[in-house]
Amino acid sequence: MKKGDFLWAFILILFIVILVVPGTRAAFITATDLHPYVGGFIKFGILATMGDLLGARVLNGDWDIPKGIGYKVIVWGIIGLMITLVFTVYMGGVAAAQASGKLPFQGSTLAQAFFGSAIMNLTFGPMMMAFHRFTDMYISLKYEKNDGKVTMSELIDKNDWHSLVEFSWIKTCPFFWIPAHTVVFLLPAQYRVIASAFLSIALGLLLTIAKKGKPVVSKTATQ
């Protein structure tokens, strides 16, 4: 094992200890309840970045600290702000839809959790993944190019749409994130913060693996 492995594991264990020890867990939950957006920014900024770095470690066999890591942490923090809001929006929206008869099984906690997770991951989820992909590419290209100029057209052309659509959208959204967030939404509200914090590690890992997908070779180039 390398030093980076120990450092990564130490940070993860530190978070686990904070969330397992009753006193620190209570303080953590209280702080995030009082300042939900600050809590969302911090936990996703740190833990999702850890998932990002772990993905690079798995793919490359070594720890690769990318240029612009500080900006990428901020992007993850912004995603944390989004998720903090949409958890409430989607769960509350599903409850309202069930109450008005627009969705079935009113009063079922499982149905509300499943509908909330499914609708969130089929609407917000793909857009969030695209947001991360393009902001991540933008930061990387700003450091790679001599003039530092990056256009939207360049980002669209550079993006591996096959990995984004076929892996991130079609595979991970229905087969991983919908079940995972259904379980999260079944938890008491105060524990969803803890569960989503650790899921952000998986989020960073999966998005990094998708981002590193092999470029697609066009049929005309192989003829």
KEKE-3310 file (N, C-alpha, C; in steps of 0.2 Angstrom, whole numbers, plus 5000, padded with zeros to 4 digits):
npx = (5004:5002:5007:4997:4986:4984:4982:4970:4962:4963:4956:4943:4940:4940:4929:4919:4921:4917:4904:4899:4902:4892:4891:4898:4891:4878:4881:4886:4874:4865:4872:4871:4857:4855:4862:4860:4864:4877:4882:4879:4888:4900:4901:4899:4909:4921:4919:4914:4925:4934:4929:4931:4945:4948:4943:4951:4963:4960:4958:4971:4980:4988:4989:4982:4983:4973:4976:4970:4962:4956:4946:4938:4934:4926:4916:4910:4905:4895:4887:4883:4875:4865:4859:4856:4845:4836:4833:4823:4814:4809:4805:4795:4787:4783:4775:4765:4759:4755:4745:4736:4731:4738:4749:4750:4747:4746:4752:4760:4776:4787:4783:4783:4796:4802:4796:4800:4814:4815:4810:4818:4831:4829:4827:4833:4845:4853:4855:4863:4874:4879:4882:4892:4902:4905:4909:4920:4928:4930:4938:4949:4954:4957:4969:4977:4978:4988:4984:4973:4960:4943:4930:4912:4908:4920:4920:4909:4912:4923:4918:4914:4901:4895:4900:4894:4880:4877:4883:4883:4870:4860:4864:4869:4860:4846:4849:4858:4857:4843:4839:4848:4845:4832:4833:4840:4830:4821:4826:4826:4824:4835:4845:4847:4856:4868:4869:4868:4880:4890:4886:4890:4904:4903:4897:4907:4917:4910:4907:4920:4925:4916:4920:4933:4931:4934:4938:4927:4928:4925:4914:4918:4931:4937:4936)
npy = (4994:5012:5028:5037:5028:5025:5038:5042:5031:5035:5047:5043:5034:5043:5051:5041:5038:5050:5050:5038:5039:5043:5057:5065:5062:5067:5081:5083:5080:5090:5102:5101:5101:5114:5122:5117:5119:5123:5111:5102:5107:5105:5091:5085:5091:5086:5072:5067:5071:5063:5051:5053:5054:5041:5034:5037:5032:5018:5016:5020:5015:5022:5036:5051:5067:5079:5094:5110:5105:5111:5119:5109:5103:5113:5113:5100:5104:5113:5104:5097:5107:5107:5094:5094:5102:5096:5084:5087:5093:5083:5073:5079:5084:5071:5067:5076:5074:5061:5063:5070:5061:5059:5051:5034:5024:5031:5036:5025:5022:5016:5017:5031:5033:5026:5032:5045:5043:5037:5047:5058:5053:5050:5062:5075:5068:5064:5077:5082:5074:5077:5091:5090:5083:5092:5104:5098:5095:5107:5114:5106:5108:5121:5122:5114:5120:5132:5145:5145:5147:5141:5134:5132:5124:5117:5109:5101:5094:5087:5079:5062:5056:5043:5036:5044:5043:5029:5023:5031:5037:5027:5015:5017:5026:5019:5006:5007:5020:5023:5012:5014:5027:5025:5017:5027:5036:5030:5030:5039:5056:5064:5055:5054:5063:5058:5046:5050:5057:5047:5040:5049:5047:5035:5041:5050:5041:5033:5043:5046:5035:5033:5045:5042:5033:5024:5033:5034:5027:5032:5025:5028:5031:5018:5012)
npz = (5000:4997:5003:5000:5000:5014:5019:5013:5018:5031:5032:5029:5039:5050:5047:5049:5062:5068:5065:5071:5085:5098:5104:5095:5083:5086:5087:5074:5067:5072:5068:5054:5053:5057:5048:5034:5020:5021:5027:5017:5007:5012:5016:5003:4996:5002:5003:4991:4982:4987:4982:4969:4968:4972:4961:4951:4956:4956:4942:4937:4945:4953:4964:4958:4959:4952:4942:4947:4958:4969:4964:4959:4970:4975:4965:4968:4980:4977:4970:4981:4988:4979:4980:4993:4993:4983:4988:4998:4990:4980:4988:4996:4985:4980:4990:4990:4977:4979:4989:4982:4973:4961:4961:4966:4981:4993:5009:5011:5016:5009:4996:4994:4996:4985:4974:4975:4974:4961:4952:4955:4951:4938:4932:4938:4941:4929:4923:4933:4933:4920:4922:4931:4923:4913:4920:4926:4915:4910:4920:4919:4906:4906:4913:4905:4892:4884:4882:4890:4886:4884:4876:4874:4864:4861:4873:4871:4860:4865:4875:4880:4875:4874:4885:4895:4893:4890:4901:4914:4913:4908:4915:4928:4934:4934:4940:4950:4957:4959:4968:4978:4983:4987:4998:5006:5007:5015:5027:5043:5043:5049:5047:5034:5029:5034:5027:5013:5013:5013:5002:4992:4990:4982:4972:4967:4963:4953:4943:4940:4934:4923:4916:4912:4902:4887:4872:4859:4843:4827:4814:4801:4802:4804:4793)
capx = (5000:5006:5005:4990:4980:4984:4979:4963:4958:4962:4951:4937:4939:4939:4922:4916:4921:4913:4897:4898:4902:4886:4892:4900:4886:4873:4884:4886:4867:4863:4875:4869:4851:4854:4865:4860:4868:4884:4884:4879:4894:4907:4902:4900:4916:4926:4918:4914:4931:4938:4927:4934:4952:4948:4941:4958:4967:4958:4959:4978:4985:4991:4985:4983:4980:4973:4977:4963:4958:4953:4940:4934:4931:4920:4910:4907:4902:4889:4882:4880:4870:4859:4856:4852:4838:4832:4830:4817:4809:4807:4801:4789:4783:4779:4770:4759:4756:4751:4739:4731:4729:4742:4753:4746:4749:4747:4753:4766:4783:4791:4781:4785:4804:4804:4794:4805:4821:4815:4809:4824:4836:4827:4826:4839:4851:4856:4858:4868:4880:4881:4885:4899:4906:4907:4913:4926:4932:4932:4943:4955:4956:4959:4975:4980:4979:4992:4980:4968:4953:4939:4923:4907:4908:4925:4918:4904:4916:4928:4914:4913:4894:4894:4901:4889:4873:4877:4885:4881:4863:4856:4866:4870:4854:4841:4851:4861:4855:4836:4838:4852:4841:4826:4835:4841:4823:4817:4829:4823:4826:4841:4850:4848:4862:4874:4869:4870:4887:4894:4885:4894:4910:4902:4895:4913:4920:4907:4908:4927:4926:4913:4924:4939:4929:4938:4935:4923:4931:4919:4915:4922:4939:4939:4935)
capy = (5000:5018:5033:5039:5024:5026:5045:5041:5027:5039:5052:5040:5032:5049:5053:5036:5039:5056:5048:5033:5041:5047:5064:5069:5061:5072:5087:5083:5081:5097:5107:5100:5103:5121:5125:5112:5120:5123:5104:5099:5109:5102:5084:5083:5093:5082:5064:5065:5072:5057:5046:5055:5052:5034:5031:5038:5027:5011:5016:5021:5011:5027:5042:5056:5073:5083:5101:5113:5101:5116:5121:5103:5103:5118:5110:5095:5107:5115:5098:5095:5111:5105:5088:5096:5105:5092:5079:5090:5095:5077:5069:5083:5083:5065:5066:5080:5070:5055:5066:5073:5056:5059:5045:5029:5021:5037:5033:5020:5025:5013:5020:5038:5033:5024:5037:5051:5041:5036:5053:5062:5050:5050:5069:5078:5064:5064:5084:5083:5071:5081:5097:5088:5081:5098:5108:5095:5096:5115:5115:5102:5111:5128:5121:5110:5124:5137:5151:5145:5148:5135:5136:5127:5120:5113:5104:5097:5090:5083:5075:5056:5055:5036:5034:5048:5041:5022:5021:5035:5038:5021:5009:5018:5029:5015:5000:5009:5026:5022:5008:5017:5033:5022:5015:5033:5040:5026:5032:5045:5062:5066:5050:5054:5067:5053:5041:5053:5059:5041:5039:5054:5043:5031:5046:5052:5035:5031:5048:5046:5029:5035:5050:5039:5029:5024:5037:5030:5027:5032:5019:5030:5030:5011:5009)
capz = (5000:4997:5008:4998:5003:5021:5020:5011:5023:5038:5032:5029:5046:5054:5046:5052:5070:5070:5064:5075:5092:5099:5105:5089:5078:5088:5085:5067:5064:5074:5064:5047:5053:5058:5042:5029:5014:5023:5028:5011:5003:5015:5015:4996:4994:5004:5002:4983:4980:4989:4978:4963:4968:4972:4955:4947:4959:4953:4935:4935:4949:4958:4966:4954:4961:4946:4943:4949:4963:4973:4960:4958:4977:4975:4961:4972:4985:4973:4969:4988:4989:4974:4982:4999:4991:4979:4993:5001:4984:4977:4993:4997:4979:4979:4995:4988:4972:4982:4992:4977:4969:4955:4962:4970:4988:4998:5016:5011:5016:5004:4989:4993:4995:4978:4969:4976:4971:4954:4949:4956:4947:4930:4930:4941:4941:4922:4922:4938:4930:4914:4925:4934:4918:4909:4924:4927:4909:4909:4924:4917:4900:4908:4915:4900:4887:4885:4882:4895:4883:4883:4873:4875:4858:4862:4878:4868:4855:4868:4879:4878:4876:4875:4892:4899:4892:4891:4908:4919:4913:4907:4919:4935:4937:4936:4943:4957:4961:4962:4974:4984:4986:4990:5005:5010:5009:5020:5034:5047:5040:5051:5045:5027:5028:5035:5021:5007:5013:5011:4995:4988:4988:4977:4966:4964:4960:4947:4938:4937:4930:4917:4913:4910:4897:4881:4867:4854:4836:4822:4809:4795:4804:4804:4786)
cpx = (5004:5003:4998:4984:4979:4980:4972:4959:4957:4957:4944:4935:4937:4932:4918:4915:4917:4905:4895:4897:4896:4886:4893:4895:4880:4875:4884:4878:4864:4865:4872:4861:4850:4857:4865:4864:4875:4886:4884:4885:4900:4907:4903:4907:4921:4925:4918:4921:4935:4936:4930:4941:4953:4947:4948:4963:4966:4959:4967:4983:4989:4987:4987:4979:4979:4974:4970:4959:4954:4946:4935:4931:4925:4914:4907:4903:4895:4884:4879:4875:4864:4855:4853:4845:4833:4829:4823:4811:4806:4802:4794:4784:4779:4774:4764:4755:4752:4744:4734:4729:4733:4747:4749:4750:4751:4747:4758:4773:4788:4789:4783:4793:4806:4802:4799:4812:4821:4814:4815:4830:4835:4827:4832:4845:4855:4859:4863:4875:4883:4885:4892:4904:4909:4911:4920:4931:4934:4938:4950:4958:4959:4967:4980:4982:4983:4989:4974:4961:4949:4932:4918:4907:4914:4924:4913:4907:4920:4924:4913:4905:4892:4894:4896:4882:4873:4879:4882:4873:4859:4858:4865:4863:4848:4843:4855:4858:4848:4836:4842:4848:4835:4827:4836:4835:4819:4820:4825:4827:4833:4847:4852:4855:4868:4875:4871:4877:4892:4893:4889:4901:4909:4900:4902:4917:4917:4907:4915:4928:4922:4917:4930:4937:4933:4935:4932:4926:4925:4920:4919:4929:4941:4939:4941)
cpy = (5006:5023:5036:5035:5025:5033:5045:5037:5031:5044:5049:5037:5038:5051:5047:5036:5045:5054:5042:5035:5045:5054:5068:5068:5066:5079:5088:5084:5087:5102:5107:5102:5111:5125:5119:5113:5120:5115:5101:5100:5105:5095:5081:5085:5089:5074:5063:5066:5066:5051:5047:5053:5044:5031:5032:5033:5020:5011:5016:5018:5016:5033:5048:5062:5078:5091:5104:5109:5106:5118:5115:5102:5107:5116:5105:5098:5110:5110:5096:5100:5109:5099:5090:5099:5100:5086:5081:5091:5089:5073:5073:5083:5077:5064:5070:5077:5064:5058:5068:5067:5055:5053:5040:5028:5027:5033:5028:5024:5023:5016:5027:5038:5031:5029:5043:5049:5041:5043:5058:5059:5050:5058:5073:5075:5065:5072:5085:5080:5075:5088:5095:5087:5087:5103:5105:5096:5103:5116:5112:5106:5118:5127:5118:5115:5130:5144:5151:5146:5142:5137:5130:5122:5115:5107:5099:5092:5085:5078:5068:5054:5048:5034:5038:5045:5033:5020:5025:5036:5031:5015:5012:5022:5024:5009:5001:5014:5026:5018:5011:5022:5031:5021:5022:5036:5036:5027:5038:5051:5064:5061:5050:5058:5062:5049:5044:5055:5053:5039:5043:5051:5039:5035:5048:5047:5033:5036:5048:5040:5030:5040:5047:5034:5029:5029:5032:5032:5027:5027:5021:5030:5023:5008:5010)
cpz = (5000:5002:5006:5000:5010:5023:5018:5016:5030:5038:5032:5036:5051:5053:5049:5059:5072:5069:5068:5083:5093:5100:5099:5083:5080:5086:5078:5064:5066:5070:5057:5047:5053:5051:5037:5023:5015:5024:5022:5007:5006:5014:5008:4994:4996:5002:4995:4980:4981:4984:4971:4962:4968:4965:4950:4950:4956:4946:4933:4939:4953:4959:4962:4956:4955:4948:4944:4954:4967:4970:4959:4965:4977:4971:4964:4977:4983:4972:4976:4990:4985:4978:4989:4998:4988:4983:4995:4995:4982:4982:4995:4991:4978:4984:4993:4982:4974:4985:4988:4972:4962:4955:4967:4977:4993:5005:5016:5011:5011:4997:4988:4992:4988:4973:4969:4973:4964:4950:4949:4951:4940:4928:4932:4940:4935:4921:4927:4936:4924:4917:4928:4928:4914:4913:4925:4921:4908:4913:4922:4911:4901:4910:4910:4894:4888:4886:4887:4892:4882:4881:4874:4870:4859:4868:4875:4864:4859:4873:4876:4879:4877:4882:4897:4899:4893:4898:4914:4919:4913:4912:4927:4938:4939:4941:4949:4961:4963:4968:4980:4987:4989:4997:5009:5012:5014:5027:5037:5044:5042:5049:5038:5025:5029:5029:5015:5007:5011:5004:4990:4986:4982:4971:4963:4960:4953:4942:4936:4933:4923:4913:4910:4904:4891:4876:4862:4847:4831:4817:4803:4796:4803:4797:4782)
residu = (MET:LYS:LYS:GLY:ASP:PHE:LEU:TRP:ALA:PHE:ILE:LEU:ILE:LEU:PHE:ILE:VAL:ILE:LEU:VAL:VAL:PRO:GLY:THR:ARG:ALA:ALA:PHE:ILE:THR:ALA:THR:ASP:LEU:HIS:PRO:TYR:VAL:GLY:GLY:PHE:ILE:LYS:PHE:GLY:ILE:LEU:ALA:THR:MET:GLY:ASP:LEU:LEU:GLY:ALA:ARG:VAL:LEU:ASN:GLY:ASP:TRP:ASP:ILE:PRO:LYS:GLY:ILE:GLY:TYR:LYS:VAL:ILE:VAL:TRP:GLY:ILE:ILE:GLY:LEU:MET:ILE:THR:LEU:VAL:PHE:THR:VAL:TYR:MET:GLY:GLY:VAL:ALA:ALA:ALA:GLN:ALA:SER:GLY:LYS:LEU:PRO:PHE:GLN:GLY:SER:THR:LEU:ALA:GLN:ALA:PHE:PHE:GLY:SER:ALA:ILE:MET:ASN:LEU:THR:PHE:GLY:PRO:MET:MET:MET:ALA:PHE:HIS:ARG:PHE:THR:ASP:MET:TYR:ILE:SER:LEU:LYS:TYR:GLU:LYS:ASN:ASP:GLY:LYS:VAL:THR:MET:SER:GLU:LEU:ILE:ASP:LYS:ASN:ASP:TRP:HIS:SER:LEU:VAL:GLU:PHE:SER:TRP:ILE:LYS:THR:CYS:PRO:PHE:PHE:TRP:ILE:PRO:ALA:HIS:THR:VAL:VAL:PHE:LEU:LEU:PRO:ALA:GLN:TYR:ARG:VAL:ILE:ALA:SER:ALA:PHE:LEU:SER:ILE:ALA:LEU:GLY:LEU:LEU:LEU:THR:ILE:ALA:LYS:LYS:GLY:LYS:PRO:VAL:VAL:SER:LYS:THR:ALA:THR:GLN)
# end
